[in-house]
Amino acid sequence: MAEIRNYTLNFGPQHPAAHGVLRLVLELDGEVVVRADPHIGLLHRATEKLAETKTWLQTVPYLDRLDYVSMMCNEHAYCLAVEKLLGVEVPLRGQYIRVMMDEVTRILNHLLNIGTHGLDIGAMTMVLYTFREREDLMDVYEAVSGARLHAAYYRPGGVYRDLPDQMPQYVENKFKNAATVKRLNAARQGSLLDFIEDFTDRFPAYVDEYETLLTDNRIWKQRTIGIGVVSPERALALGFSGPMLRGSGIEWDLRKKQPYEVYDRVDFDVPVGVNGDCYSRYLVRIEEMRQANRIIRQCIDWLRKNPGPVITGNHKVAPPPREKMKAGMEELIHHFKLFTEGMHVPPGEAYAGIEHPKGEFGVYAISDGGNKPYRIKLRSPGFAHLAATDEMAKGHMIADATAIIGTIDLVLGDTDR
Amino acid sequence: MEAGILQIFQSFWSRFGLWEPLWAIVEPVWPLIWALLRIIVILVPLLLGVAYLTWLERKVIGYIQVRIGPNRVGPLGLLQPIADGLKLFFKEVLVPGGANKALFFTAPVLAIAPALAAWAVVPFFDGGVLADVNAGLFYVLAMTSMGIYGIIIAGWASNSKYPFLGAMRASAQMVSYEIAMGLALVTVLMVSNSLNFSDIVRAQGRGWFAEHGAGFLSWNWIPLLPMFVVYFISGVAETNRAPFDVVEGESEIIAGHMVEYSGMAFAMFFLAEYSNMILVATLTSILFLGGWLSPVSFLPDGFHWLALKVFFFLLIYLWIRATFPRYRYDQIMRLGWKVFVPLTLVWIVVVGTCMVIFN
């Protein structure tokens, strides 16, 4: 009799469901996955090593490029670590802006995840709906930083500049007639805060729209319930964090457990899943978007009432205002030193972790007192989650493997670093 | 109609005094020429319909997904299908190194031939059918079952893992839904007492409601409502369309059996899929919604009614595709065997019992 062997299937890196460049080697028994072996490293860019050759400030844009769907959160963890080493205080307004932008980022990330998760399971309309809303949030990014994707907006000591008082407008062209332009510009008449508030007014209805398409859809439920189940104990043992951990029923959220910035001043709930399957994690993400919306509204409210500085006044860390730099010798020296040599960070070690949309994103920075980090270690949530692919996919079918990759919320830039 | 066309030819050629010698040559093969002419008259609009169905699909799904769809080639993107066709036509057909060449090229032909051949027995209006055979229903069943060989052979001949998985899925899926489809057709056969499509349509034009002006209530869809639904859903599965598109399963096995195909070889599969879609929509209209019959007696019957019904079903196809997630392979099997087959079996008994009681 012929020997019956399982066969291996090379799933990716060129595969529509591989979320970038994941290479998954599947060992299959018919359609059933016997072993899923994720191969990473195709997007490795040596960010940690690069950071050692750049000044502390120059590393910030590299952080954007790690998890390229939640850019500002990456910067946030890095800035927190550097601030810990420096011992500088961020002005309250800067903290609120950071929290608001973090939550905007959270919505951006979850929108992408739910859209592409839908796409992986075949609901292709979802991704276009979520991208419609992402477009508005990208405009927010653009308004504060000038870049839609790689913002580089946070700085050690605060944020680069205050929120703008006006939004850029659409102009009429060959493809957009006057009526379209008017409709698009309707929400852009006031300041950025007005624009975000308008978005937060509309957003809950959009989430309802997604839920109408998916939450009670029988096919969606059949495809996600009971798929990729992780028990609470295993989730902890595997080093899960974020929605992956909360989906398994463990209430763990760094925003509540070790509040950073002003998360202890805003009111929000932490959703927790029950079954630890793809469906629970999907529900957790949907609810997190609603909660993020809530946080953003509170931040808008506070930011409207409290003008003030957004970056620390310590000119050894943050550059002085431009007018003063032009007039005062001391400021000029500060400016010159900061933009040539960069800041000097006192020797020491510091770890800062934040509740990144994907889980705990941490930066461990070691300084030897120079103008460059001695060593930076990045803890990316996706790495631990991806490592559990085998455990989650075992015994499921190929189609479920794509659902599991979708639910992990994989971004290879983050995993490979 | 045949006589009328002959008349036109005759009057044309008689002007030059050439009719008599010409007809002497043509007469022995005239039936063949006449059949060919009719085939062309059916196939050319059909293929155009397929081309514009792709355009419609992209437009409709585009608007569902808050985008515009093709609008660059020609007004409203109306020349897009032609541009796509030309592109595919001029592309190289790549053959994978380890493929079985003969089978690799047989497969697309096997996919498209039955998809087009099935149209032979489809009546477009009263008397408007290429072959008015009495076993039309069987013929269609036989032809649509043939289409699966194209997919299986394509998957096997490519000598690659993804197509092979797709082919295995395809064979299992199409065979199971063939059964549900066939059983649903049995009920139609029972109520209309015929296997001839024209007779099936005519039988739907009779009845109490039809005599009182509301013909649409006499159509098969009311007494056979569950079968109507089963048939249409099975049709979606049979043609491997979303949410049953695991055979192509873009995010799982990329394009299934079509992975290794390019150029016109790929286009053949594509044409077969869309031609099958139109076929299933047409058959559903003929079997359950009275084909060319008008829904109310004060409007005339005709081809336009069939076209309208087919268009309606095609729109539903597109709507479903834009809305639903994809089933998993085993869930499709479960739906077919555990829901549809038992349902059709029960309904056959119900219909049979009713027929015995009321006659």
Interface residues (C-beta under 8 A of the other chain):
Chain A: Y7 L9 N10 H15 P16 A17 E31 G118 L119 D120 I121 G122 A123 M124 T125 L128 Y129 R132 L213 L214 N217 I219 W220 Q222 R223 M397 I398 A399 D400 A401 T402
Chain B: I61 I64 Q65 V66 R67 K161 Y162 L165 R169 A242 P243 D245 V246 G249 E250 S251 E252 I253 I254 A322 T323 F324 P325 R326 Y327 R328 Y329 D330 Q331
